[in-house]
Amino acid sequence: MSRLIVHLLPLLLPFALYGLYIWHVKRSGKDGPEVTPWFWLAAIGLVLMILSFLVYGVFFEPPPGDYAPARFEDGRIVPGRIGQ
């Protein structure tokens, strides 16, 4: 779940910042832009999301070995582990 948030946040960040900008403009009594730049907001969000994938891939290594899930053995539950 945290990885999903880490990668979705950069996609949504330009839209949130634009929303704050519009809120500030309307609060100050000025006229806002006539057209919302949806394409550019989405393009910047996608670029940021791709960069988050690259940063995550470079700086965070997967755990060594293969994961063995928990299993039921001889009447008891053997916990999962990461093997070498």
N, C-alpha and C positions, 0 to 999 in steps of 0.2 A: 504494500500500500504506500509506503513512504517513497519508493522509487517512482510510483505512478505520480505522486504529488510533485516530486522533484522534476519530472519531465513535463508535466502539464502546466506547472506554474510559469515557466518561461513563455509558453504559448499564450497564456491568458494575461500576462503582464502588460503588453502594449494596450490591450483593451481596457484594463483597469486604469492605467495611467491616462488614457484618452478620456475615460469617464471622469476622472478627477479634474482634468483640464476643463472639460465642459461644465462641470459643477462649479469650478472656480470662476469661469467666464460669466456664467449666468448669475452667480452670486454677486459679482461686482457690477452687474447691470449692463454689461456690454453685449453686443450681438455676437453670437457664436458663429462658427463656420456653417455654410449652407448645406454642404454635403459631407457625410461621414466617409473618411478614407478606408473603407472596409478592406480593400485589396492590400493596401500598404500595412495596415495593422496585422492582417493575417500573414503577410510575407515576413514581416519583422518577427512575429511570433514563431513562425516555422524556423527561421534562421536561429533564433535563440534556443528553440527546442533541439535542433540538430547540434548546436554547440553544447547543450547540456548532455546529449548522448556522448559526444566526443570527450568532454571533460570527465564524465563518469567512467568511460572506458579506459582513459589514460590513468586516472588517479586512484581508481578503486579496482583492486584485483579480486577475482573470484576466489573462494576458499580452495585450498589445495585438496586434491583427491575427489573421489566420487561420494555422493551422499547415499547412505544405506538407510532406507526408511525404517520406522519402528515396525516390529513384527511380533507375532504371538508364537512363542516357542516353549514347549514343555510346560504348558499351563501358566506361563507368566509372560508379561510384556517386556520385550527387550527394546530399550530406547534406540532411537535413530542415532546415527553417528556419521562423521565424515572420515572416510578411510583414506589411506595413502596409496 
